[in-house]
Amino acid sequence: MIRTIELFAGVGGFRVGLERINKKLGSAAYKVAWSNQWEPSTKTQHASLIYESLWGKDDHCNKSIEEVDVKDIPDHDLLVGGFPCQDYSVATTLKNSKGLLGKKGVLWWSIHRILSEKKKKPKYLFLENVDRLLKSPSNQRGRDFAVMLKCLDELGYAVEWRVINASDYGFPQRRRRVFFLGYHKTSDLYKKLKSNPLSDWALSDGILAESLPVSATVSQENILTIEGDLQHISDTFGKGRTVSQFMNTGIMLDGQIYTAKTIPQYEGYKTVLKDILIDDKDVPKEFYIDEQDIDKWSYLKGAKKEVRKTSNGYEYNYAEGSMIFPDPLTEPSRTIITGEGGKSPSRFKHIIPTNKGLRRLTPLELERLNMFPDNHTQLEGISDTKRAFLMGNALVIGIVERVGEVLAKRIS
């Protein structure tokens, strides 16, 4: 059994995926021993309430992870979580004997603190973030990811990563995210990785390559070393570069990095938007677009070249391209965003054609686009708009299932 903790749990996307693996394998491969969810910007903790309604309160913590004592977090084999993308640079302080500190409120450093303070470190990490992590910030391309890799290297982890567009592997949403796996030096997988060429592991032999295959033909690749201490990397990595050195696939072992641009290899069925829709008769009236509002929707989704004025009277030229309107039913959906809910016209909300007219997507359909169970987020006191927001923050569970299944088999 792989004892797991889920950080930044949201409504439990990682947990749903891991429990589906248990069901598929017919064994309790994964057990979530502890979870944490805290939303700092809202008084009512909607995501945590949903999580507790599904799995109970006993091993769930609804408190800022920055305030949680590591002693209160049980020992575990696997740490999973989708943490926010922020500025990961380090700061020096004379008040702290350790010298280097992460910026307060940057949640990567909470993961770092847990890994640093745990005497028995988790053997495996399975993390998710937005793909811009590999090229942030704009004035030091790739620095944020380099800081993370250096941190994990110092803590004894090898790391492999992949930028994955979920729809490339048959899932119903075009959602690009970077997923990465960490293997501690005490794990068998670390030892196996150490005996393999890094390129072989990244392209064919690794967990991600088996779970989500890529072409063995590589058009671009790069080999680099993360040199210097953490402060040096934070100050200098990526300076003067317009393009990040990190490509969509890569691996790091003992500070040595292989990274390459790869192409997904998938030949199965590709789920499209129409596959996840509920019957028109089950859609509440408020999800249909009023005829009088169609022009507003058309304008917002259309191409624009116009002069706009700021609140202080400054005029500027504004331009943007058009979006397909309505959304095509024969392709995977666009990425769900947190502002998907609500009636007000918007450039980014999904609008689909039906026999009864144009309409927005329901919360249940948004859940299906992330591959959650139907009505996973339905709970008294949680509005449809909030349910949409929660799905905009979630991940596509099918990726967790694919990767987690291979990981379970490899370490069993």
N, C-alpha and C positions, 0 to 999 in steps of 0.2 A: 504493500500500500504506500502511495506517494502522498505524504502529509503536505498539505498545501495551505498557504495563506494568500488571500486576495486583497490587494491594496487598491485604493481608488476604485472601489468595486462597482460604483454606479448601481444599476439594477441587476448586476450579476451575470454579465455576458460571459466572462471566463468560466464562471461556475456552471452555467447552463451547458457550455461546451464540454467541460470535463465530466459532468454527470452523464451526458449523452454517450461519451466514450465508455464509461462504466457499463452502461446498458448494452452497448454494442459488443463489448468484449465479454460480457457476462460475468464481470468480476469488479470488485471495488478497487480499481487501479488507483483512483484519486479520492482523497478525502480532504475536503476543505475544513481545516481545523480552526481557522480564525479569519475574520474579514473586517475591513475598515472602509467606511464611507462617510465623508463629511463634505458638505457644500457650504463654503464660507459666505456666499453672497445671498443666502436666503434663510429666513427664520424657520420656516417649515422645511424639514429635511425629507423632501418627497422621495428621492431615490432610496434613502435608507429605510423609510417606512415600507416601501415596496419590498425591499430586500428582506426585512424582518418578517413581513407578512408571509413570505414564501419559505424562509428557512429558519425563522425564529431569532430570538434575541440573545440566546445563551453565549454563542461564540462570535457575536457581532459587536463591533465598536463604532459608535456614532460620535466620534470626537476627532478633532484635527489630529492628523498623524504626527504633526510636529510636537504635539503635547503628550503623546503616548510614550510611556516608559518602555524601553525595549524589553525589560524584564517581564512585562505583562504580555508580550507576544510569544506564543508557544514556539518551541523549536520546530523546524519544518524542513522538508526536503526540497520544496519548490515554492518560489515566490512568483506570483503573477500579478499583472496590473497594467492598466493603461493610464500613465501619468500625464499631467498637463505639459504642453510644450511651452517652455519659458526660457529665460536667459540663464544659462548654466555656468556662467563665469564664476571664478572664485574671488574672494576678497580677503585681504590680509588684515588682521587685527592684533594690536599689541596687548589687548586684554585677554586674549586666549592663548594658552600655552601651546596649543596644537598648531598655531600659526595660520593655517588655511581654513577658511570657513566658507561654506556656501551662503549665497545671499538669502536672507530670511524670506520665507514665503515661497521659495523655489522648491518644489516638492521632490525633485530628483535627489536633493540632499537628505531628504527623509529616508529614501531607500538606502542611500549611502550610509547613513547613521545606523540603520538596522543591520546592514551587512558588516559594518565595522565593529559594532558592539556585540554582536552575537558570537559567543565562544564557539558554538557549533554552527558554522555558516551553512546556509542552504546549498545543496549541491547543484541546484538548477535554478535558472531564472527564465521567465517567459514574459516579455514585456512588449508593449505596443505604444506607438506615438504617431504623430502626423509626419508625413514624409519630408517636410521642410526641415526637420531636425538635422538631416544630413548636410544641409547647406546654410544653416543659420550660424551667426547673424550675417547680414548683408555686407558688413565691413570686415568680416573675418570668416570667409566661407568655410564651413565645416568645423569651426572651433567648438561649438556646443557638443557635437558628437565626439570630437577628439577628447574633450574633457571627460565625458562619460566613459569612453574606452580606457583612458588612462586610470581613472578611478577604479574600474573593474579589474584592470591589469594588476594594479597595486594590491587589490584584495584577493588575487589568486584565481581570477576567472579568465577563461577563453570565451570569446563572443563571436557568434555568427549572426548576420542580419540579412534581411531581404525587404525591399519595397514591393508590396503586393497590392495590385488592383484586384479586388475581390471578383469582379466580373470576368477576369481573364481565366479563372478556374471554375467557371460555370455558376457562380453565385449571382443573386439577382440585382446587385448594386455596384455601380462604378465608384468604388471607395478605395482610394489609395492611402495606405498606411505602411509604416515601417514596423516590422516585427523582428525582435531579436531574442536569441537564446544565449544564456550564459551557462558555462560548465565549470564548476570549481575544480581545482587541481586534485582534490580528494576523490573525484568521481571517476568511474570507469570510462565514461565518454570522453573526458579530458585526456585520459591516457591513450584512448584509441585515436583521438584527433592528433595527438602529439606524434604518432607513428605514421600519419598520412601527410602527403603534400597538401598545403593549404588550398591550392586551386582545386584539387580533386575533391576535398571535403565541401568546398563552396559550390561546385558545379554538379557533383554526382553522388558523393558518399555521405554527405551530412544529413542531419534531420530535416532541414528545410528543403534540400534538394530531393529527398525521397518523398516528402509530403506534397510538395508543390514543384514539380519538375521544371527545369529550364533547359534551353538549348546548350549543348556542349560547345557550340561554336561561339566564340567570344570576339566581338568586334573591337572592344576596348578593355584594357585591364591596367592595373596600377599596383605597384608594390611599394609600400612605404613603412617607415618606422616612426612611432610616436616617441620622440626624444625629449629629454629634459624633465624637470619636475612639473607638478601640476600648475604652479603659478606661471612658469615659463610658457607652458602650452596655452594657458588662458590668455596670456598677454600677446603671444606671437603667432599662434597657429592660424594659417589661412590669410595672414595679412598680405595685401597686395594682389590677392587672387580674385578673379571674377567668377571662377567656377570651382566648386568643391572637388577635392580629391577623392571623396567617397562616392562610389557608384551604387547602383541599386542592389548589388549583391556583394557580400564581403565577409571576411573572417579575420579575427585577431587572435594571436597566440604569442605570449611572452613579448608583447609590444610590437611584434611583426605583423603587418597587415597585407592581405591580398584582397583586392576589390576589383570587380568587373561589371561591365554592362551586359546583362543577360536578357533573354527573351523567354516569356512563359511558354511552356509546352503543355497543351491541354486539348484533347480531342473529344471530350464527352459532351453531354447535353448542356446547353447554355440557357439558364433560366432568364426569362424576360419579364418585363413589367406586367403584362397581361396574366402571367402565370400566378401572380400573388393576389389578384384583385378579388374582392368579395362580390356577391351578386348585387346588382343595382338596387333590387328591392330591399336590401338590408342596409342601405346607406341612408343615414338621416338627412333630412331636407337641407339642413344648414351647411352641408358640404358642397352643395351645388352652387354655381356662380350665377348671381342675378344678371339678367340681360343688360341692365343699366350699368353694370360694372365691367363688362367685357372689354370696353374701350380702354379702361384704366389698366387692366391686365395686359392688353396688347401693347400699350405704350411702354409699360415698364419692361416688358420682355423684348421690345423692338430695339433696333439700332438707333443711336442718337448722336447728333453733333449739334451742340447748342451752347449758348453762353449762360452761365449760371452765376449767382451772386452769393457771397458769404454773408453771415449775419452782420458783419461790420461794413458791408457795402462793396467789398472787393469783387470785381468781375473776373471770371476765368472761363476758358474754353473747356467743355466737357465732352468726351466722346466714349462710346462703348458699342460693342457689336451686338447683333441680335442673338436671341436664344430661340430654339425650336419651341413653338407654341401651337397647339398643346404638346405635351410630352408624348413621344411615340410609344405605343404599347408593345412593339415588336423588338425592342432592345432592352438591355438592362437599364434600370433607372439611373438618373443622375444621383450624386451624393446627397444624402439627407443632411440638412443643416438644422441647427437648434431653433431657428426661426420658422420651421415648417408649419407650425400650427397657427390657428386664428383665421378669421375671415378676411382681414384687410388685404387688398391687392399687393403683390410682391413680385419682384423679378425672379426670386430664387425658389419660391414654393412650387411644388409639382402641381400641374393641372393636366387632367386626362380627359379624353373624349369618351362619352358613353351614349347609349341610346336615349338617355334622358337629359343630355346636355353636358356641358363641361363641369367638372367638379374637382375638388381637392382630394387628397388621399386621407383615409381614416387612420386613427391611431393603430388599429389592428393591421392595416396594410403596411404601415411604417415598421411595425414590429416584424412582419414577415420579410421586409427588405433587409433587415439585420438578422433574420433567421431565428428570432425568438418564438416561443410558443404563443399561440393566439391569446390575446388579452393578458399578457404577462404583466403589463403595467396598469391594469385596471384595478383601481382601489378607490373606495369612498373618499371623497374630498380632493381627489387629484383630477384636474380638468383635462380635457382633450388637448388643449394647448400645451400644458405641462408634459403630458405623455409624449407629444411630438418633440418637445425640447429634450426629453430624456433619450429618445431614439437618435436625435442629432448628435448626442454625446457618446453613443454606444459604438460597438464594433460589430463586424460581420462574424457571427458565431461559427460559421462553417470553416473558417480558417483555423480557429482554436481547435475544432474537432480534428481536422486533418493533421495538424502539427502535433497535437496532444496524443493522438493515437499512435503515431510513429514513435514519439518520445517514450510512451509507456512500454511499447514492445521492446525498444532498444535497451531500456534500463531494468526490465523485469528479470 
